[in-house]
């Protein structure tokens, strides 16, 4: 039932309710976020219109003319107008309060831009260290101050309440200020947090199947239990039920929440089993976990695809596990897909050891690097060569990682350097005058200090001391320091002592986390992942919208696009359908298609996958592909900086199960190619994005597009498969039909007459071009 509010009829007095106290000893870490908006004057009706737009999150029992209580994914928020009517205050509690704060901010920002253009205001966000320490009264930094500090290239600000030193980059990552300069750092920060949260799950895989598929003829089918045992043999921690029909739902739900990946053994039996359908719907629509489909059953049996529930799953990548003769190939495909999604380092014969220590240093301070041709200064070489620390730590039983291949941190934000830093428990920073002059070294130090927040031990190298006047010295003022400038044998034992102390603390923290394995921790962890992923999407899309404003197009087009793989057989069908439609054929295309459907379904093993561009529904809880596709004939290097970043986001969300680019050998090779090309590409992400989107728009306007909906015989779907819509909170997004209905959004675009309008536009363009060359066509 829809409920509307009439602000003038709301009560004047604030209802009584209790704002919860934060328990610092709770196993679930709850944080409180405060934001303050200050206006030169607050127009009458602005606050109440904010209430109306945020009402979808409201607690109907706690709302009055000057305030509202909001709830979202176990988070609570209070938005209120001050007594002097010149400020709006927000406070939020939860495991990841930043997301709902961002939702509220975008609502206020959109409303002011739409209806109160020119209204001057400033907003203040809390000190991140105050929030992290669970302070309920954090110090607030104003956006005006932060912008000014950024313009003056100030490296840090100081919290005036608890005297925390806060990096400008850290605040820029928190506050909703559009800044492409820190985009990579912010993106790496959130992806690192997502991976960290996922690594706390108890199981790698949950495998759900229909028990009737275990009783089929073993000569003509494959038993799901054999696949489960094969997955276990690879070292994955897997949960499954030996008696699915009688397994308790609460146990299944708990296991789903504690698993990184859900595998469904789909089949005709699966689609007719009410319990299997219930669990599939719960994973896909409610808990929104990443899933992988493995198809079981007799050869040629595909009736499950006709079930409306699995209509959207038809486009999902799946492993067809039916023919016993091809079991070795198919199980290898399954292993490859699981490895890409779970991203777990499995123990093998040559066991892979994660580094305990990451050594950050400047090549100019290395005696070995200088001998091999690196440039140094008259003060760059001190007593210690940082590269010698690797052997020193190894001799003392500590595994260390160091870059000896001259990797560039600025282009390797998603590569080996940050991977080494993410896995390490301690950073040893070999600081020097040369170190603080190196952009790469400063980026590594900031990333460790701001994003990773892991212990740092400073090893002073070289012969200069000018580095002590640099921001790195200030940011690292609280970290222990060992001097290696001149020969001091005891320096090694002091360094070892500091590193071992930090490693012991890390070990204790991991044991403490293992003890806190209860339902509240599991639920809060899943909530944190969902909120953080939504926040990452919101910030990235906000940046893309800013990029689109730099270009002009003849009509509106979706902002969110990505690469995907479509089977060559499907592409051939789509081309045939389009030719028939253009020729106004009397034979219905779908009649011709389904005559060969079964044979194509079984013969797609060796078929080629074609790279395509697909627009995506921008719904904030689940980005996903529309049916529209444009073939991508060549992966230009100019596209790669954008593609590497958006794929890095998508592979951490629930939509990753429909992205073939992650789950096939061809897709993996393509992604590796993208990463290599992005390293040599000079375009920034905005230019890369507009280049990629520009190609899609050109192809679409030249009628070189297809729709996967045609394969189902539906030629009435809008060409883009999306509509340009306004949400109840005033935000403008491109949405699919289901999300339009779900959000009750208003459609702003009209594509009903797109084809005729497109033809008319092409005719007009042709006439204009002819007139330009002064030809008389009459």
Order of alpha helices (4+ residues) and beta strands (2+ residues): beta-alpha-beta-beta-beta-beta-alpha-beta-alpha-beta-alpha-beta-beta-alpha-alpha-beta-alpha-beta-alpha-beta-alpha-alpha-beta-beta-alpha-beta-alpha-alpha-beta-alpha-beta-alpha-alpha-beta-alpha-beta-alpha-alpha-beta-alpha-alpha-alpha-beta-beta-beta-alpha-alpha-alpha-alpha-beta-beta-beta-alpha-beta-alpha
